[in-house]
Amino acid sequence: MVKHIQLVWNECYQSKWIQVDDSLLERAINNVVANAVEHTLQDGVITIEIEEEKGYLIFSICDNGEGFTQEALKHATEQFYMGDRSRNVKSHYGMGLYIADSVAKQHGGYLILENDADSHGAKVIFHIPIG
């Protein structure tokens, strides 16, 4: 199914580099973007923002789907967790956000899950230390 998703990209940072395992960070971000694509509505929007704040490079990925349930906000980074909407999808194993959270922690950072105030969709925010 073609969903005609618009990608909005915003970036505002000063640092020229960060010390990361690029393949791990790429895998984590790909997992989150794949989730966003799956949950974004037809003709929807995914916003990716990269900014620098207080010693962190911050990657925010936000969709305009239904957002996280309260249960998912508490448990979605747990290994094998699948929300009700994902349970019938055979390509899911409940690992995407668990891996993303693990990668952030391996780099001394952290992951935040929330629902966006404007789009009401899911928003996943990586904080990765600079330097």
Backbone as XML, in Angstrom:
<?xml version="1.0"?>
<chain id="A" units="angstrom">
  <residue number="1" name="MET">
    <atom name="N" x="0.840" y="-1.183" z="0.000"/>
    <atom name="CA" x="0.000" y="0.000" z="0.000"/>
    <atom name="C" x="0.885" y="1.247" z="0.000"/>
  </residue>
  <residue number="2" name="VAL">
    <atom name="N" x="0.609" y="2.173" z="-0.874"/>
    <atom name="CA" x="1.320" y="3.444" z="-0.932"/>
    <atom name="C" x="0.609" y="4.423" z="0.001"/>
  </residue>
  <residue number="3" name="LYS">
    <atom name="N" x="1.357" y="5.034" z="0.907"/>
    <atom name="CA" x="0.738" y="5.900" z="1.915"/>
    <atom name="C" x="0.926" y="7.396" z="1.636"/>
  </residue>
  <residue number="4" name="HIS">
    <atom name="N" x="1.809" y="7.763" z="0.710"/>
    <atom name="CA" x="2.055" y="9.176" z="0.379"/>
    <atom name="C" x="2.405" y="9.971" z="1.642"/>
  </residue>
  <residue number="5" name="ILE">
    <atom name="N" x="3.465" y="9.563" z="2.284"/>
    <atom name="CA" x="3.908" y="10.209" z="3.522"/>
    <atom name="C" x="4.874" y="11.336" z="3.185"/>
  </residue>
  <residue number="6" name="GLN">
    <atom name="N" x="4.646" y="12.474" z="3.802"/>
    <atom name="CA" x="5.543" y="13.617" z="3.645"/>
    <atom name="C" x="6.597" y="13.541" z="4.743"/>
  </residue>
  <residue number="7" name="LEU">
    <atom name="N" x="7.866" y="13.735" z="4.386"/>
    <atom name="CA" x="8.954" y="13.767" z="5.353"/>
    <atom name="C" x="9.385" y="15.213" z="5.544"/>
  </residue>
  <residue number="8" name="VAL">
    <atom name="N" x="9.366" y="15.650" z="6.797"/>
    <atom name="CA" x="9.838" y="16.988" z="7.141"/>
    <atom name="C" x="11.143" y="16.820" z="7.909"/>
  </residue>
  <residue number="9" name="TRP">
    <atom name="N" x="12.171" y="17.501" z="7.464"/>
    <atom name="CA" x="13.505" y="17.363" z="8.047"/>
    <atom name="C" x="13.957" y="18.730" z="8.537"/>
  </residue>
  <residue number="10" name="ASN">
    <atom name="N" x="14.306" y="18.832" z="9.817"/>
    <atom name="CA" x="14.828" y="20.070" z="10.399"/>
    <atom name="C" x="16.104" y="19.742" z="11.153"/>
  </residue>
  <residue number="11" name="GLU">
    <atom name="N" x="17.107" y="20.572" z="10.980"/>
    <atom name="CA" x="18.339" y="20.361" z="11.739"/>
    <atom name="C" x="18.923" y="21.694" z="12.155"/>
  </residue>
  <residue number="12" name="CYS">
    <atom name="N" x="19.451" y="21.704" z="13.366"/>
    <atom name="CA" x="20.082" y="22.904" z="13.909"/>
    <atom name="C" x="21.089" y="22.449" z="14.963"/>
  </residue>
  <residue number="13" name="TYR">
    <atom name="N" x="22.340" y="22.311" z="14.559"/>
    <atom name="CA" x="23.379" y="21.896" z="15.495"/>
    <atom name="C" x="24.708" y="22.493" z="15.064"/>
  </residue>
  <residue number="14" name="GLN">
    <atom name="N" x="25.632" y="22.612" z="16.029"/>
    <atom name="CA" x="26.932" y="23.214" z="15.778"/>
    <atom name="C" x="28.053" y="22.186" z="15.659"/>
  </residue>
  <residue number="15" name="SER">
    <atom name="N" x="27.945" y="21.087" z="16.402"/>
    <atom name="CA" x="29.022" y="20.102" z="16.456"/>
    <atom name="C" x="29.293" y="19.505" z="15.084"/>
  </residue>
  <residue number="16" name="LYS">
    <atom name="N" x="30.563" y="19.283" z="14.816"/>
    <atom name="CA" x="30.982" y="18.701" z="13.540"/>
    <atom name="C" x="31.005" y="17.180" z="13.606"/>
  </residue>
  <residue number="17" name="TRP">
    <atom name="N" x="31.083" y="16.610" z="14.818"/>
    <atom name="CA" x="31.139" y="15.160" z="14.948"/>
    <atom name="C" x="30.661" y="14.730" z="16.329"/>
  </residue>
  <residue number="18" name="ILE">
    <atom name="N" x="30.278" y="13.469" z="16.393"/>
    <atom name="CA" x="30.003" y="12.811" z="17.662"/>
    <atom name="C" x="30.682" y="11.445" z="17.592"/>
  </residue>
  <residue number="19" name="GLN">
    <atom name="N" x="31.060" y="10.927" z="18.731"/>
    <atom name="CA" x="31.724" y="9.636" z="18.768"/>
    <atom name="C" x="30.684" y="8.562" z="19.050"/>
  </residue>
  <residue number="20" name="VAL">
    <atom name="N" x="30.312" y="7.816" z="17.989"/>
    <atom name="CA" x="29.290" y="6.773" z="18.100"/>
    <atom name="C" x="29.672" y="5.591" z="17.226"/>
  </residue>
  <residue number="21" name="ASP">
    <atom name="N" x="29.039" y="4.481" z="17.497"/>
    <atom name="CA" x="29.098" y="3.351" z="16.574"/>
    <atom name="C" x="28.032" y="3.652" z="15.533"/>
  </residue>
  <residue number="22" name="ASP">
    <atom name="N" x="28.458" y="4.106" z="14.373"/>
    <atom name="CA" x="27.500" y="4.582" z="13.371"/>
    <atom name="C" x="26.533" y="3.500" z="12.909"/>
  </residue>
  <residue number="23" name="SER">
    <atom name="N" x="26.973" y="2.248" z="12.839"/>
    <atom name="CA" x="26.053" y="1.192" z="12.394"/>
    <atom name="C" x="24.972" y="0.934" z="13.444"/>
  </residue>
  <residue number="24" name="LEU">
    <atom name="N" x="25.321" y="0.996" z="14.722"/>
    <atom name="CA" x="24.310" y="0.828" z="15.773"/>
    <atom name="C" x="23.324" y="1.985" z="15.789"/>
  </residue>
  <residue number="25" name="LEU">
    <atom name="N" x="23.842" y="3.209" z="15.695"/>
    <atom name="CA" x="22.957" y="4.372" z="15.707"/>
    <atom name="C" x="22.049" y="4.362" z="14.480"/>
  </residue>
  <residue number="26" name="GLU">
    <atom name="N" x="22.594" y="4.001" z="13.338"/>
    <atom name="CA" x="21.778" y="3.911" z="12.123"/>
    <atom name="C" x="20.673" y="2.869" z="12.288"/>
  </residue>
  <residue number="27" name="ARG">
    <atom name="N" x="21.014" y="1.715" z="12.864"/>
    <atom name="CA" x="20.009" y="0.668" z="13.079"/>
    <atom name="C" x="18.906" y="1.159" z="14.005"/>
  </residue>
  <residue number="28" name="ALA">
    <atom name="N" x="19.284" y="1.841" z="15.078"/>
    <atom name="CA" x="18.296" y="2.345" z="16.027"/>
    <atom name="C" x="17.360" y="3.351" z="15.368"/>
  </residue>
  <residue number="29" name="ILE">
    <atom name="N" x="17.924" y="4.289" z="14.631"/>
    <atom name="CA" x="17.102" y="5.309" z="13.978"/>
    <atom name="C" x="16.229" y="4.669" z="12.898"/>
  </residue>
  <residue number="30" name="ASN">
    <atom name="N" x="16.773" y="3.720" z="12.150"/>
    <atom name="CA" x="15.971" y="3.017" z="11.138"/>
    <atom name="C" x="14.787" y="2.294" z="11.772"/>
  </residue>
  <residue number="31" name="ASN">
    <atom name="N" x="14.994" y="1.675" z="12.931"/>
    <atom name="CA" x="13.890" y="1.009" z="13.629"/>
    <atom name="C" x="12.777" y="1.988" z="13.971"/>
  </residue>
  <residue number="32" name="VAL">
    <atom name="N" x="13.163" y="3.145" z="14.475"/>
    <atom name="CA" x="12.163" y="4.142" z="14.874"/>
    <atom name="C" x="11.452" y="4.718" z="13.657"/>
  </residue>
  <residue number="33" name="VAL">
    <atom name="N" x="12.197" y="5.004" z="12.595"/>
    <atom name="CA" x="11.580" y="5.537" z="11.377"/>
    <atom name="C" x="10.638" y="4.493" z="10.765"/>
  </residue>
  <residue number="34" name="ALA">
    <atom name="N" x="11.027" y="3.225" z="10.772"/>
    <atom name="CA" x="10.147" y="2.168" z="10.248"/>
    <atom name="C" x="8.841" y="2.109" z="11.048"/>
  </residue>
  <residue number="35" name="ASN">
    <atom name="N" x="8.933" y="2.231" z="12.369"/>
    <atom name="CA" x="7.720" y="2.279" z="13.200"/>
    <atom name="C" x="6.857" y="3.482" z="12.823"/>
  </residue>
  <residue number="36" name="ALA">
    <atom name="N" x="7.508" y="4.630" z="12.616"/>
    <atom name="CA" x="6.770" y="5.850" z="12.268"/>
    <atom name="C" x="6.045" y="5.669" z="10.932"/>
  </residue>
  <residue number="37" name="VAL">
    <atom name="N" x="6.713" y="5.075" z="9.953"/>
    <atom name="CA" x="6.091" y="4.846" z="8.652"/>
    <atom name="C" x="4.876" y="3.932" z="8.814"/>
  </residue>
  <residue number="38" name="GLU">
    <atom name="N" x="5.030" y="2.879" z="9.589"/>
    <atom name="CA" x="3.934" y="1.940" z="9.787"/>
    <atom name="C" x="2.717" y="2.590" z="10.436"/>
  </residue>
  <residue number="39" name="HIS">
    <atom name="N" x="2.954" y="3.475" z="11.393"/>
    <atom name="CA" x="1.843" y="4.040" z="12.163"/>
    <atom name="C" x="1.346" y="5.392" z="11.645"/>
  </residue>
  <residue number="40" name="THR">
    <atom name="N" x="2.029" y="5.946" z="10.641"/>
    <atom name="CA" x="1.587" y="7.208" z="10.070"/>
    <atom name="C" x="0.364" y="6.969" z="9.189"/>
  </residue>
  <residue number="41" name="LEU">
    <atom name="N" x="-0.544" y="7.883" z="9.256"/>
    <atom name="CA" x="-1.781" y="7.780" z="8.498"/>
    <atom name="C" x="-1.540" y="8.008" z="7.006"/>
  </residue>
  <residue number="42" name="GLN">
    <atom name="N" x="-2.489" y="7.575" z="6.194"/>
    <atom name="CA" x="-2.464" y="7.860" z="4.760"/>
    <atom name="C" x="-2.311" y="9.364" z="4.562"/>
  </residue>
  <residue number="43" name="ASP">
    <atom name="N" x="-1.429" y="9.765" z="3.647"/>
    <atom name="CA" x="-1.142" y="11.182" z="3.376"/>
    <atom name="C" x="-0.635" y="11.901" z="4.625"/>
  </residue>
  <residue number="44" name="GLY">
    <atom name="N" x="0.040" y="11.173" z="5.491"/>
    <atom name="CA" x="0.516" y="11.721" z="6.756"/>
    <atom name="C" x="1.876" y="12.386" z="6.664"/>
  </residue>
  <residue number="45" name="VAL">
    <atom name="N" x="2.399" y="12.716" z="7.831"/>
    <atom name="CA" x="3.659" y="13.441" z="7.938"/>
    <atom name="C" x="4.531" y="12.776" z="9.005"/>
  </residue>
  <residue number="46" name="ILE">
    <atom name="N" x="5.806" y="12.612" z="8.673"/>
    <atom name="CA" x="6.819" y="12.215" z="9.649"/>
    <atom name="C" x="7.814" y="13.356" z="9.725"/>
  </residue>
  <residue number="47" name="THR">
    <atom name="N" x="8.111" y="13.784" z="10.940"/>
    <atom name="CA" x="9.063" y="14.866" z="11.144"/>
    <atom name="C" x="10.303" y="14.309" z="11.834"/>
  </residue>
  <residue number="48" name="ILE">
    <atom name="N" x="11.452" y="14.600" z="11.257"/>
    <atom name="CA" x="12.733" y="14.230" z="11.859"/>
    <atom name="C" x="13.482" y="15.525" z="12.148"/>
  </residue>
  <residue number="49" name="GLU">
    <atom name="N" x="13.876" y="15.678" z="13.400"/>
    <atom name="CA" x="14.612" y="16.875" z="13.802"/>
    <atom name="C" x="15.900" y="16.462" z="14.489"/>
  </residue>
  <residue number="50" name="ILE">
    <atom name="N" x="16.962" y="17.192" z="14.188"/>
    <atom name="CA" x="18.248" y="16.982" z="14.843"/>
    <atom name="C" x="18.679" y="18.334" z="15.393"/>
  </residue>
  <residue number="51" name="GLU">
    <atom name="N" x="18.929" y="18.360" z="16.696"/>
    <atom name="CA" x="19.362" y="19.607" z="17.321"/>
    <atom name="C" x="20.387" y="19.301" z="18.401"/>
  </residue>
  <residue number="52" name="GLU">
    <atom name="N" x="21.035" y="20.330" z="18.850"/>
    <atom name="CA" x="22.049" y="20.197" z="19.888"/>
    <atom name="C" x="21.599" y="20.984" z="21.105"/>
  </residue>
  <residue number="53" name="GLU">
    <atom name="N" x="21.709" y="20.340" z="22.263"/>
    <atom name="CA" x="21.280" y="21.020" z="23.481"/>
    <atom name="C" x="21.988" y="20.415" z="24.690"/>
  </residue>
  <residue number="54" name="LYS">
    <atom name="N" x="22.597" y="21.254" z="25.488"/>
    <atom name="CA" x="23.204" y="20.869" z="26.771"/>
    <atom name="C" x="24.098" y="19.636" z="26.668"/>
  </residue>
  <residue number="55" name="GLY">
    <atom name="N" x="24.978" y="19.620" z="25.671"/>
    <atom name="CA" x="25.933" y="18.532" z="25.528"/>
    <atom name="C" x="25.400" y="17.286" z="24.855"/>
  </residue>
  <residue number="56" name="TYR">
    <atom name="N" x="24.212" y="17.356" z="24.292"/>
    <atom name="CA" x="23.621" y="16.206" z="23.606"/>
    <atom name="C" x="23.249" y="16.582" z="22.181"/>
  </residue>
  <residue number="57" name="LEU">
    <atom name="N" x="23.410" y="15.610" z="21.291"/>
    <atom name="CA" x="22.798" y="15.697" z="19.976"/>
    <atom name="C" x="21.475" y="14.971" z="20.109"/>
  </residue>
  <residue number="58" name="ILE">
    <atom name="N" x="20.399" y="15.623" z="19.739"/>
    <atom name="CA" x="19.060" y="15.097" z="19.975"/>
    <atom name="C" x="18.392" y="14.820" z="18.635"/>
  </residue>
  <residue number="59" name="PHE">
    <atom name="N" x="17.993" y="13.565" z="18.459"/>
    <atom name="CA" x="17.276" y="13.120" z="17.269"/>
    <atom name="C" x="15.822" y="12.892" z="17.669"/>
  </residue>
  <residue number="60" name="SER">
    <atom name="N" x="14.887" y="13.609" z="17.063"/>
    <atom name="CA" x="13.462" y="13.432" z="17.346"/>
    <atom name="C" x="12.771" y="12.928" z="16.091"/>
  </residue>
  <residue number="61" name="ILE">
    <atom name="N" x="12.014" y="11.850" z="16.249"/>
    <atom name="CA" x="11.239" y="11.299" z="15.140"/>
    <atom name="C" x="9.785" y="11.277" z="15.579"/>
  </residue>
  <residue number="62" name="CYS">
    <atom name="N" x="8.927" y="11.957" z="14.830"/>
    <atom name="CA" x="7.530" y="12.112" z="15.220"/>
    <atom name="C" x="6.629" y="11.772" z="14.031"/>
  </residue>
  <residue number="63" name="ASP">
    <atom name="N" x="5.588" y="10.990" z="14.297"/>
    <atom name="CA" x="4.625" y="10.688" z="13.247"/>
    <atom name="C" x="3.280" y="11.332" z="13.606"/>
  </residue>
  <residue number="64" name="ASN">
    <atom name="N" x="2.309" y="11.185" z="12.718"/>
    <atom name="CA" x="0.989" y="11.731" z="13.028"/>
    <atom name="C" x="-0.054" y="10.624" z="13.112"/>
  </residue>
  <residue number="65" name="GLY">
    <atom name="N" x="0.399" y="9.463" z="13.599"/>
    <atom name="CA" x="-0.514" y="8.347" z="13.819"/>
    <atom name="C" x="-1.298" y="8.527" z="15.105"/>
  </residue>
  <residue number="66" name="GLU">
    <atom name="N" x="-1.715" y="7.424" z="15.686"/>
    <atom name="CA" x="-2.544" y="7.458" z="16.888"/>
    <atom name="C" x="-1.749" y="7.714" z="18.161"/>
  </residue>
  <residue number="67" name="GLY">
    <atom name="N" x="-0.441" y="7.667" z="18.089"/>
    <atom name="CA" x="0.385" y="7.894" z="19.263"/>
    <atom name="C" x="0.515" y="6.649" z="20.122"/>
  </residue>
  <residue number="68" name="PHE">
    <atom name="N" x="1.292" y="6.774" z="21.167"/>
    <atom name="CA" x="1.491" y="5.673" z="22.110"/>
    <atom name="C" x="0.314" y="5.597" z="23.071"/>
  </residue>
  <residue number="69" name="THR">
    <atom name="N" x="-0.075" y="4.382" z="23.419"/>
    <atom name="CA" x="-1.033" y="4.215" z="24.506"/>
    <atom name="C" x="-0.295" y="4.476" z="25.817"/>
  </residue>
  <residue number="70" name="GLN">
    <atom name="N" x="-1.031" y="4.644" z="26.894"/>
    <atom name="CA" x="-0.387" y="4.826" z="28.198"/>
    <atom name="C" x="0.463" y="3.613" z="28.555"/>
  </residue>
  <residue number="71" name="GLU">
    <atom name="N" x="-0.020" y="2.432" z="28.212"/>
    <atom name="CA" x="0.746" y="1.210" z="28.481"/>
    <atom name="C" x="2.043" y="1.208" z="27.680"/>
  </residue>
  <residue number="72" name="ALA">
    <atom name="N" x="1.962" y="1.584" z="26.414"/>
    <atom name="CA" x="3.158" y="1.604" z="25.571"/>
    <atom name="C" x="4.173" y="2.630" z="26.059"/>
  </residue>
  <residue number="73" name="LEU">
    <atom name="N" x="3.711" y="3.773" z="26.540"/>
    <atom name="CA" x="4.643" y="4.769" z="27.072"/>
    <atom name="C" x="5.467" y="4.181" z="28.217"/>
  </residue>
  <residue number="74" name="LYS">
    <atom name="N" x="4.878" y="3.271" z="28.970"/>
    <atom name="CA" x="5.583" y="2.653" z="30.101"/>
    <atom name="C" x="6.442" y="1.462" z="29.682"/>
  </residue>
  <residue number="75" name="HIS">
    <atom name="N" x="6.021" y="0.712" z="28.652"/>
    <atom name="CA" x="6.648" y="-0.584" z="28.388"/>
    <atom name="C" x="7.263" y="-0.766" z="27.002"/>
  </residue>
  <residue number="76" name="ALA">
    <atom name="N" x="7.117" y="0.180" z="26.099"/>
    <atom name="CA" x="7.510" y="-0.042" z="24.701"/>
    <atom name="C" x="9.004" y="-0.288" z="24.506"/>
  </residue>
  <residue number="77" name="THR">
    <atom name="N" x="9.843" y="0.117" z="25.449"/>
    <atom name="CA" x="11.276" y="-0.141" z="25.297"/>
    <atom name="C" x="11.689" y="-1.483" z="25.901"/>
  </residue>
  <residue number="78" name="GLU">
    <atom name="N" x="10.731" y="-2.237" z="26.415"/>
    <atom name="CA" x="11.032" y="-3.566" z="26.953"/>
    <atom name="C" x="11.139" y="-4.574" z="25.812"/>
  </residue>
  <residue number="79" name="GLN">
    <atom name="N" x="12.067" y="-5.515" z="25.973"/>
    <atom name="CA" x="12.283" y="-6.533" z="24.957"/>
    <atom name="C" x="11.007" y="-7.347" z="24.733"/>
  </residue>
  <residue number="80" name="PHE">
    <atom name="N" x="10.642" y="-7.528" z="23.484"/>
    <atom name="CA" x="9.488" y="-8.306" z="23.012"/>
    <atom name="C" x="8.136" y="-7.636" z="23.280"/>
  </residue>
  <residue number="81" name="TYR">
    <atom name="N" x="8.120" y="-6.383" z="23.740"/>
    <atom name="CA" x="6.834" y="-5.714" z="23.954"/>
    <atom name="C" x="6.220" y="-5.367" z="22.607"/>
  </residue>
  <residue number="82" name="MET">
    <atom name="N" x="4.952" y="-5.689" z="22.435"/>
    <atom name="CA" x="4.210" y="-5.297" z="21.239"/>
    <atom name="C" x="2.867" y="-4.745" z="21.689"/>
  </residue>
  <residue number="83" name="GLY">
    <atom name="N" x="2.585" y="-3.527" z="21.277"/>
    <atom name="CA" x="1.287" y="-2.942" z="21.580"/>
    <atom name="C" x="0.185" y="-3.667" z="20.835"/>
  </residue>
  <residue number="84" name="ASP">
    <atom name="N" x="-1.025" y="-3.440" z="21.217"/>
    <atom name="CA" x="-2.175" y="-4.125" z="20.613"/>
    <atom name="C" x="-2.205" y="-4.000" z="19.098"/>
  </residue>
  <residue number="85" name="ARG">
    <atom name="N" x="-1.862" y="-2.814" z="18.570"/>
    <atom name="CA" x="-1.927" y="-2.607" z="17.121"/>
    <atom name="C" x="-0.852" y="-3.386" z="16.375"/>
  </residue>
  <residue number="86" name="SER">
    <atom name="N" x="0.237" y="-3.753" z="17.057"/>
    <atom name="CA" x="1.329" y="-4.459" z="16.392"/>
    <atom name="C" x="1.225" y="-5.971" z="16.515"/>
  </residue>
  <residue number="87" name="ARG">
    <atom name="N" x="0.358" y="-6.460" z="17.355"/>
    <atom name="CA" x="0.312" y="-7.897" z="17.625"/>
    <atom name="C" x="-0.069" y="-8.728" z="16.406"/>
  </residue>
  <residue number="88" name="ASN">
    <atom name="N" x="-0.826" y="-8.174" z="15.481"/>
    <atom name="CA" x="-1.254" y="-8.926" z="14.301"/>
    <atom name="C" x="-0.315" y="-8.766" z="13.110"/>
  </residue>
  <residue number="89" name="VAL">
    <atom name="N" x="0.728" y="-7.977" z="13.268"/>
    <atom name="CA" x="1.679" y="-7.757" z="12.194"/>
    <atom name="C" x="2.810" y="-8.770" z="12.353"/>
  </residue>
  <residue number="90" name="LYS">
    <atom name="N" x="2.977" y="-9.626" z="11.373"/>
    <atom name="CA" x="3.941" y="-10.723" z="11.483"/>
    <atom name="C" x="5.392" y="-10.275" z="11.347"/>
  </residue>
  <residue number="91" name="SER">
    <atom name="N" x="5.632" y="-9.063" z="10.864"/>
    <atom name="CA" x="7.009" y="-8.590" z="10.733"/>
    <atom name="C" x="7.526" y="-7.982" z="12.027"/>
  </residue>
  <residue number="92" name="HIS">
    <atom name="N" x="6.731" y="-7.964" z="13.077"/>
    <atom name="CA" x="7.124" y="-7.384" z="14.360"/>
    <atom name="C" x="7.533" y="-8.456" z="15.343"/>
  </residue>
  <residue number="93" name="TYR">
    <atom name="N" x="8.544" y="-8.131" z="16.103"/>
    <atom name="CA" x="8.993" y="-9.032" z="17.155"/>
    <atom name="C" x="9.134" y="-8.304" z="18.487"/>
  </residue>
  <residue number="94" name="GLY">
    <atom name="N" x="8.730" y="-7.038" z="18.532"/>
    <atom name="CA" x="8.825" y="-6.290" z="19.772"/>
    <atom name="C" x="10.253" y="-5.920" z="20.140"/>
  </residue>
  <residue number="95" name="MET">
    <atom name="N" x="11.088" y="-5.678" z="19.127"/>
    <atom name="CA" x="12.496" y="-5.397" z="19.382"/>
    <atom name="C" x="12.935" y="-3.987" z="18.999"/>
  </residue>
  <residue number="96" name="GLY">
    <atom name="N" x="12.178" y="-3.300" z="18.150"/>
    <atom name="CA" x="12.634" y="-2.018" z="17.597"/>
    <atom name="C" x="12.968" y="-0.973" z="18.630"/>
  </residue>
  <residue number="97" name="LEU">
    <atom name="N" x="12.041" y="-0.673" z="19.516"/>
    <atom name="CA" x="12.294" y="0.364" z="20.523"/>
    <atom name="C" x="13.226" y="-0.135" z="21.625"/>
  </residue>
  <residue number="98" name="TYR">
    <atom name="N" x="13.208" y="-1.432" z="21.865"/>
    <atom name="CA" x="14.160" y="-2.018" z="22.810"/>
    <atom name="C" x="15.591" y="-1.800" z="22.297"/>
  </residue>
  <residue number="99" name="ILE">
    <atom name="N" x="15.811" y="-2.076" z="21.015"/>
    <atom name="CA" x="17.130" y="-1.881" z="20.411"/>
    <atom name="C" x="17.503" y="-0.402" z="20.429"/>
  </residue>
  <residue number="100" name="ALA">
    <atom name="N" x="16.578" y="0.458" z="20.077"/>
    <atom name="CA" x="16.848" y="1.902" z="20.070"/>
    <atom name="C" x="17.259" y="2.380" z="21.461"/>
  </residue>
  <residue number="101" name="ASP">
    <atom name="N" x="16.536" y="1.933" z="22.479"/>
    <atom name="CA" x="16.848" y="2.305" z="23.860"/>
    <atom name="C" x="18.221" y="1.769" z="24.255"/>
  </residue>
  <residue number="102" name="SER">
    <atom name="N" x="18.510" y="0.529" z="23.886"/>
    <atom name="CA" x="19.804" y="-0.081" z="24.208"/>
    <atom name="C" x="20.954" y="0.674" z="23.549"/>
  </residue>
  <residue number="103" name="VAL">
    <atom name="N" x="20.778" y="1.058" z="22.294"/>
    <atom name="CA" x="21.820" y="1.799" z="21.579"/>
    <atom name="C" x="22.059" y="3.157" z="22.242"/>
  </residue>
  <residue number="104" name="ALA">
    <atom name="N" x="20.993" y="3.843" z="22.591"/>
    <atom name="CA" x="21.154" y="5.134" z="23.273"/>
    <atom name="C" x="21.941" y="4.952" z="24.569"/>
  </residue>
  <residue number="105" name="LYS">
    <atom name="N" x="21.593" y="3.946" z="25.356"/>
    <atom name="CA" x="22.281" y="3.692" z="26.625"/>
    <atom name="C" x="23.736" y="3.290" z="26.406"/>
  </residue>
  <residue number="106" name="GLN">
    <atom name="N" x="24.011" y="2.498" z="25.368"/>
    <atom name="CA" x="25.387" y="2.090" z="25.070"/>
    <atom name="C" x="26.276" y="3.285" z="24.759"/>
  </residue>
  <residue number="107" name="HIS">
    <atom name="N" x="25.666" y="4.371" z="24.308"/>
    <atom name="CA" x="26.419" y="5.578" z="23.987"/>
    <atom name="C" x="26.371" y="6.614" z="25.109"/>
  </residue>
  <residue number="108" name="GLY">
    <atom name="N" x="25.856" y="6.221" z="26.268"/>
    <atom name="CA" x="25.773" y="7.151" z="27.398"/>
    <atom name="C" x="24.598" y="8.097" z="27.303"/>
  </residue>
  <residue number="109" name="GLY">
    <atom name="N" x="23.652" y="7.780" z="26.444"/>
    <atom name="CA" x="22.487" y="8.633" z="26.256"/>
    <atom name="C" x="21.229" y="7.972" z="26.772"/>
  </residue>
  <residue number="110" name="TYR">
    <atom name="N" x="20.114" y="8.469" z="26.300"/>
    <atom name="CA" x="18.828" y="7.925" z="26.732"/>
    <atom name="C" x="17.767" y="8.206" z="25.681"/>
  </residue>
  <residue number="111" name="LEU">
    <atom name="N" x="16.657" y="7.509" z="25.834"/>
    <atom name="CA" x="15.543" y="7.588" z="24.898"/>
    <atom name="C" x="14.311" y="8.070" z="25.657"/>
  </residue>
  <residue number="112" name="ILE">
    <atom name="N" x="13.536" y="8.919" z="25.037"/>
    <atom name="CA" x="12.278" y="9.390" z="25.612"/>
    <atom name="C" x="11.159" y="9.038" z="24.637"/>
  </residue>
  <residue number="113" name="LEU">
    <atom name="N" x="10.074" y="8.498" z="25.159"/>
    <atom name="CA" x="8.871" y="8.232" z="24.368"/>
    <atom name="C" x="7.783" y="9.169" z="24.861"/>
  </residue>
  <residue number="114" name="GLU">
    <atom name="N" x="7.094" y="9.792" z="23.927"/>
    <atom name="CA" x="5.976" y="10.664" z="24.296"/>
    <atom name="C" x="5.029" y="10.782" z="23.119"/>
  </residue>
  <residue number="115" name="ASN">
    <atom name="N" x="3.914" y="11.424" z="23.347"/>
    <atom name="CA" x="2.992" y="11.763" z="22.270"/>
    <atom name="C" x="3.132" y="13.247" z="21.992"/>
  </residue>
  <residue number="116" name="ASP">
    <atom name="N" x="3.241" y="13.591" z="20.731"/>
    <atom name="CA" x="3.473" y="14.977" z="20.332"/>
    <atom name="C" x="2.247" y="15.836" z="20.612"/>
  </residue>
  <residue number="117" name="ALA">
    <atom name="N" x="2.469" y="16.992" z="21.178"/>
    <atom name="CA" x="1.369" y="17.890" z="21.534"/>
    <atom name="C" x="0.607" y="18.386" z="20.301"/>
  </residue>
  <residue number="118" name="ASP">
    <atom name="N" x="1.284" y="18.561" z="19.180"/>
    <atom name="CA" x="0.627" y="19.089" z="17.983"/>
    <atom name="C" x="-0.015" y="17.994" z="17.127"/>
  </residue>
  <residue number="119" name="SER">
    <atom name="N" x="0.778" y="16.982" z="16.774"/>
    <atom name="CA" x="0.270" y="15.952" z="15.858"/>
    <atom name="C" x="-0.492" y="14.847" z="16.586"/>
  </residue>
  <residue number="120" name="HIS">
    <atom name="N" x="-0.264" y="14.740" z="17.893"/>
    <atom name="CA" x="-0.838" y="13.671" z="18.732"/>
    <atom name="C" x="-0.279" y="12.306" z="18.383"/>
  </residue>
  <residue number="121" name="GLY">
    <atom name="N" x="0.696" y="12.261" z="17.478"/>
    <atom name="CA" x="1.339" y="11.004" z="17.111"/>
    <atom name="C" x="2.458" y="10.664" z="18.068"/>
  </residue>
  <residue number="122" name="ALA">
    <atom name="N" x="3.065" y="9.521" z="17.827"/>
    <atom name="CA" x="4.180" y="9.062" z="18.644"/>
    <atom name="C" x="5.415" y="9.908" z="18.359"/>
  </residue>
  <residue number="123" name="LYS">
    <atom name="N" x="6.186" y="10.157" z="19.408"/>
    <atom name="CA" x="7.438" y="10.898" z="19.269"/>
    <atom name="C" x="8.508" y="10.156" z="20.054"/>
  </residue>
  <residue number="124" name="VAL">
    <atom name="N" x="9.601" y="9.828" z="19.370"/>
    <atom name="CA" x="10.726" y="9.142" z="19.986"/>
    <atom name="C" x="11.918" y="10.080" z="19.908"/>
  </residue>
  <residue number="125" name="ILE">
    <atom name="N" x="12.563" y="10.298" z="21.054"/>
    <atom name="CA" x="13.649" y="11.267" z="21.140"/>
    <atom name="C" x="14.904" y="10.573" z="21.672"/>
  </residue>
  <residue number="126" name="PHE">
    <atom name="N" x="15.977" y="10.570" z="20.861"/>
    <atom name="CA" x="17.284" y="10.046" z="21.273"/>
    <atom name="C" x="18.113" y="11.206" z="21.787"/>
  </residue>
  <residue number="127" name="HIS">
    <atom name="N" x="18.738" y="11.032" z="22.921"/>
    <atom name="CA" x="19.739" y="11.970" z="23.417"/>
    <atom name="C" x="21.080" y="11.236" z="23.388"/>
  </residue>
  <residue number="128" name="ILE">
    <atom name="N" x="22.012" y="11.708" z="22.571"/>
    <atom name="CA" x="23.325" y="11.099" z="22.447"/>
    <atom name="C" x="24.367" y="12.155" z="22.846"/>
  </residue>
  <residue number="129" name="PRO">
    <atom name="N" x="25.211" y="11.853" z="23.854"/>
    <atom name="CA" x="26.211" y="12.840" z="24.278"/>
    <atom name="C" x="27.163" y="13.218" z="23.142"/>
  </residue>
  <residue number="130" name="ILE">
    <atom name="N" x="27.557" y="14.455" z="23.130"/>
    <atom name="CA" x="28.515" y="14.963" z="22.146"/>
    <atom name="C" x="29.896" y="14.847" z="22.758"/>
  </residue>
  <residue number="131" name="GLY">
    <atom name="N" x="30.824" y="14.340" z="21.961"/>
    <atom name="CA" x="32.222" y="14.315" z="22.373"/>
    <atom name="C" x="32.684" y="13.142" z="23.121"/>
  </residue>
</chain>
